[in-house]
Amino acid sequence: MLVLSRKPGEGILLDGGRVTIKILSIEKGHVKVGFDAPREVHIRRAELPPNPSPASAVPDLAPGAGVRA
């Protein structure tokens, strides 16, 4: 596991720059993180099951959606 320290406004590039992770803010112990990725890259919160059943489905963040700078 790689561990990095980042300040608000700083980011991390993945996959040759195709995916950007940016620290948006840190307030009261909460960190807001923004992801910028191509539509074909799916982004899912780790605490959600990988394939939720349709009856209890919680939609993942749509591919390529989210905070855009």
N, C-alpha and C positions, 0 to 999 in steps of 0.2 A: 504494500500500500504506500502510495506517495502522499505525503502530508505537506501542504503549503499554507503559508499565512498570506492573506490578502486583505487589503483595506477597501472601503467603499470606492467604487469607480475602477478598481483593478479587475483584471480578468484572467482567465486561463483558456488556452486554445487546445482543442483536441482534434485528432484526425487531420493533421496538416492544415489546421485553420478552418475546416468545414464546420466545426462546432465551437461556439464561444460560450463560456460560462462567466458571468459577470456578477460581482458583488454589488448590489444596488444600495443597500443600507444595512446598518446594524443599530438596532434600537431596543432597549430594555431586554437584552438577552436574546433577541430574535434577529435572524439574519435573512434578508430578502435576497434571493438569487435569481438572476435572469438567464435564460438559455436562448441562444440564437443558433438554429440548425436548419438544414434543408428539410423540406416536407417529408421526405422518405425516412427521416430519423425519428423514431418514436421515443417519447420521453414519458417515463412512468415513475410515480413515487414508489420507493422501495417497500413501504409498508402495505401496499395494495397487493392482492394476489395476482399472479401473472396472467391467469385466464379466469376472471370472475364469471360465475354463471349468469345468464341473461336476467334472471329474476332479481339478483342482488348486484347487478352491474353498476359500478361507479365509473363513469367515463374517464379515461386517461386524458392527459393534456393532448389535444389534437396534434398530430405531427406537424412540426414547423410553427405551431402557435405559441403564444406567450408574449412576454414583454419584448418589444423591439426597440432598439436604441435609434 
